[in-house]
């Protein structure tokens, strides 16, 4: 039975630890952002989602970049310690020529996310947003709204998944779940 867990803001996600059935896989998806880093967690077996949770880590604009990165790292480490995911999928950084500083800042956030995964001994893979959109919507150039709709469809919910960073993070986690199924099926 699928259980939808209410979203909680900041880094406080509902825990999926009570879904401890054998063969279940727990994947955490991370959508890096300086102001808001999205977190999505799915737990399931094969291509079936048994539960999910989402939220985001927010950092205030009025503190230094170093302190913002520290908050993202520290809060993510706590989530990883509490949730104990089997795998982490992070959105690969891209930079627009028009906004190179944004790409550099996203790279810094991604760095602390990768470090948190490494410290928690969670295997990490990076996937481009275009690849996620292509897999889940059939269109690598899909809008955020189209991706969020595809995520809701896969989770069998009509409730909106907001903020957008959290929806993107769940999309990443879903790709991780589906790929873990492919890896296991290939080894069978």
TAZI-V304053 format. One record per pair of residues at least 12 apart in sequence whose ideal C-beta (glycine too) atoms are under 8 Angstrom apart, sorted by the first residue. I is the first residue (numbers start at 1). J is the second residue. D is the distance in whole Angstrom. If there is no record, write none. Layout:
# TAZI-V304053
i = [I:I]
j = [J:J]
d = [D:D]
This chain:
# TAZI-V304053
i = [1:2:2:2:2:2:3:3:3:4:4:4:4:4:5:5:5:7:7:7:7:7:7:8:8:9:9:9:10:10:10:10:10:11:11:11:11:11:11:11:11:12:13:13:13:13:13:13:13:14:15:15:15:16:16:16:16:16:16:17:17:17:19:19:19:21:21:23:24:24:24:24:25:25:25:25:25:25:25:25:26:26:26:26:26:26:26:26:27:27:27:27:27:27:27:27:27:27:27:27:27:28:28:28:28:28:28:28:28:28:28:28:28:28:29:29:29:29:29:29:29:29:29:29:29:29:29:29:29:30:30:30:30:30:30:30:30:31:31:31:31:31:31:32:32:32:32:32:32:32:33:33:33:33:34:34:34:34:34:34:34:35:35:35:36:36:36:36:36:36:37:37:37:37:37:37:37:38:38:38:38:38:38:38:38:38:38:39:39:39:39:39:39:39:39:40:40:40:40:40:40:40:40:40:40:40:41:41:41:41:41:41:42:42:42:42:42:44:46:47:47:47:49:49:49:49:49:52:52:52:54:54:54:54:54:55:56:56:56:56:57:57:57:57:59:59:65:65:69:69:69:70:72:72:72:73:73:73:73:76:76:76:77:77:77:80:80:80:80:81:85:86:86:86:87:87:87:87:87:87:88:88:88:88:88:88:89:89:89:89:89:89:89:89:90:90:90:90:90:90:90:90:90:91:91:91:91:91:91:91:91:92:92:92:92:92:93:93:93:93:94:94:94:95:110:125:127:127:129:131:132:132:132:132:132:133:133:135:135:136:136:136:136:136:136:137:144:144:144:147:147:147:148:148:148:148:150:151:151:151:151:154:155]
j = [50:49:50:51:155:156:19:50:51:51:52:155:157:159:51:52:53:53:54:55:161:162:166:53:55:55:56:58:55:56:57:58:75:39:55:56:57:75:76:78:79:55:39:41:53:54:55:79:83:53:53:82:83:41:43:51:52:53:83:82:83:84:43:50:51:45:50:45:43:44:45:50:43:44:45:86:87:177:180:181:41:42:43:83:84:85:86:87:41:42:43:85:86:87:88:89:173:174:176:177:180:40:41:79:80:83:85:87:88:89:122:169:173:176:41:42:88:89:90:91:168:169:170:171:172:173:174:175:176:76:88:89:90:91:113:169:172:91:165:166:168:169:172:90:91:93:106:109:110:113:56:106:109:165:59:65:68:105:106:108:109:58:59:61:56:57:58:59:163:165:56:57:72:76:109:113:165:54:55:56:163:164:165:166:167:168:169:54:55:56:57:76:79:166:169:52:53:54:166:167:168:169:170:171:172:173:53:54:83:85:170:173:170:173:174:176:177:177:181:177:178:181:154:155:156:174:177:155:170:173:161:166:167:169:170:166:163:165:166:169:71:72:75:76:71:72:105:108:108:109:112:112:109:112:113:112:113:115:116:112:113:116:116:119:120:116:117:120:122:120:122:122:123:180:122:123:124:125:176:180:117:122:123:124:125:176:124:125:126:127:172:173:175:176:110:113:114:117:124:125:126:127:172:126:127:128:129:132:168:169:172:110:126:127:128:129:106:107:110:126:106:128:129:107:126:176:172:175:168:175:147:168:171:172:175:146:147:175:178:150:151:154:171:174:175:150:164:167:168:167:168:171:160:161:164:167:171:167:170:171:174:174:170]
d = [8:6:6:7:8:6:7:7:5:8:7:7:6:7:6:7:4:7:5:6:7:8:7:8:5:6:7:7:7:7:7:6:8:7:7:8:5:4:7:7:6:6:6:6:5:7:5:6:7:5:7:6:7:6:5:5:8:6:7:7:7:7:5:6:5:7:8:5:6:7:5:6:7:6:7:5:7:6:5:8:7:7:5:7:7:5:5:8:7:5:8:6:7:5:7:6:5:8:4:5:7:7:5:7:7:6:4:8:5:7:7:8:6:8:7:8:8:5:8:8:8:4:6:7:3:3:7:8:6:7:6:7:5:7:5:6:7:5:5:8:4:4:7:7:6:7:6:4:5:6:8:7:7:6:7:7:6:5:7:8:6:7:6:7:5:7:5:8:6:5:6:4:5:7:6:7:7:7:8:5:7:7:3:4:7:5:4:6:5:6:7:8:6:7:5:7:8:4:6:8:8:3:3:7:7:5:5:7:6:7:8:6:7:4:6:8:5:5:5:8:6:6:7:6:8:7:7:6:6:8:6:4:7:6:5:6:6:5:5:8:7:5:5:7:5:6:7:7:6:7:5:8:6:6:7:4:8:7:5:8:6:4:5:6:7:6:7:4:6:6:6:8:8:7:7:5:8:7:5:6:5:5:7:5:8:8:8:6:8:6:4:6:6:4:6:6:7:8:6:7:5:8:7:7:7:8:6:7:7:8:6:8:4:6:5:7:5:5:5:8:8:7:7:8:8:7:6:6:7:8:7:8:5:6:6:8:6:6:8:4:7:7:6:7:7:5:5:7:7:7:7:6:7:6:7:4:7:6:5:5:7:6:7]
